[in-house]
Amino acid sequence: MNLTVDKINKSFKNNHVLKDVSFELTGGVYGLLGANGSGKTTLMRIIASAAKPASGSVKYNQADITVLDEKYREVLGYMPQHLGFYRNYTAEKFLLYIAALKGLEVHIAKEKVAEMLELVNLKDKRKEKIKTFSGGMRRRLGIPGFIK
């Protein structure tokens, strides 16, 4: 795996938040640190193809992510700081909903949901409404939504 960020620029009105940002990532786990307003979220949104840079490019294995489109999103995992949950859904219902959006057949979705709830240690909370979850539990619930 190789992700290349090359000369990314982005401004909002007169505020230049990203200026010629370049780096290359290979397999592993990385962190992005910076002060509030330094452009971390903007950069992550560009890398996740949820926003477009004013200039520059992001390449996955030497291919531009805008050309890869859906194929890129199949390998991408991105969890924003604020997740959009239906707070009155149970954990299980939410994951079944995500599975339906991804086009999984019902019998496969039920198996995957059970497996994912086990993976993120929320199996015993599967029938509880998301609005009762702590922030950490919500983040864990967001992880399976991004796994194929």
N, C-alpha and C positions, 0 to 999 in steps of 0.2 A: 504494500500500500504506500502510495506517495501522494501527498497533497501539497500543491505549490500555489502559494499566494504571491502574486507578482504585481507590485506597484499599484496597490489599491488606493483609490482616493474617493472620499465622500464628504460632502458638505451639506449642511442644513442652513439655508439662508446665508448669513455671513459667518457661520461657525464651521470651520474646516475641522471635522472630527477625525478623519483618517487621511494621512498624507504619505504617499509612496510606501505603504506598508508591504513588506515582502518577507517571506520566510518559507521554509520547506519542512514538512512533517513526514516522518516515516512511521511504521507501526509503533504503538505504545500509547501511553496516557499522558496528556498534556494539560496544563492549567494556563489560564489567561488572567493575569493580574493587572490592575491599574486603578487609578483614582476614579471616583464618580465622574461621569461625563467624559471619560477619556476615549470612548468609542468601542469598548469591549462588546457590548450588545450589538452595535451596528456591524462590527466585523463578523461576529458570529452569525448574524442574519444573512450577511453576504455569503459567507462560507456555506450556509445551509440553503442557499438559493431562495431565501425568503425576501431578499432585497437585492437591488442591483447597485453596483458601484458606479460612480461618475466616470471612472476610468480604471484600467487594470483588469486583471483576470484571476480566476481561480481554476486550477487544473487538477483533475484526479487521474493519476497514472498517465500524465501527459495529455489528457483529453480535456478540452474546455467543458466545464460543468453545464454551461448553457446548451451545448450540443448534446451532452449525455442525457440531460433532462431527467426523465423517469428512472433510467438505469442508475443514475447517480443517487437519487433519493432512496433507491432500494438498498444501498449499502450505507447510507448515512443515518446516524443516530444523533438527534439534537433535542435537548430538553430545555426549553426556555425557563426563565426564572418564574414566570407566572403561567401556570398551565390552565387551560380552559376546560374545567370539569363541569359536568352537570351535577351540582351539589346534592340533589335529591336522588340521584342514582346510587345504587349500591356498587361496591367495587366490581362485583361479578357482572352486573348489568352494563356498567361502563365499558368493561373490556369486551363483552359480547358486542356492544355497539361498535367499538373500534374494529373488531374482527369483521363485522358486517360491512363496514366502510371499505375494508381491505379486500372484500369479496370472498372471504373464507366461507366454505359450506358450514352449515349449522353444526353438524356432528364433529367436524374438525375444530371448529371454533370453541366448542365446549371443552374438548380435550386440551386445546392450547391455553384457554383461560385458566383451567385448573392447574396446568403445568406452570404458567406464569405467576399465578397467585402463590404457589408453593415457592417458586424461585425468589420472589421478593418478600417472602415471609408475611404474607397477608391472607393466607388460606383461612385462618380462623376469623377473619374480618370480612369475608366475601359477601355476607348478607347485610353488612352495616352500611349506612349512607355515608357518602364521601364527606358531607358537611360535618360529620363527627370526627373526622380524621385530623391528626396533627399534620403540621407542614411536612415533616419527614415521611409520614405515611403517604401523603399525597404525592410526594416526589417518587417514592418507590412504586406507587400505582402508575405513575407516568412512564416508567421504564418499559413495561411489557407492550405499551402502545406503539413502540418503535422497533419491536422485534418481529421478524417475519414468521 
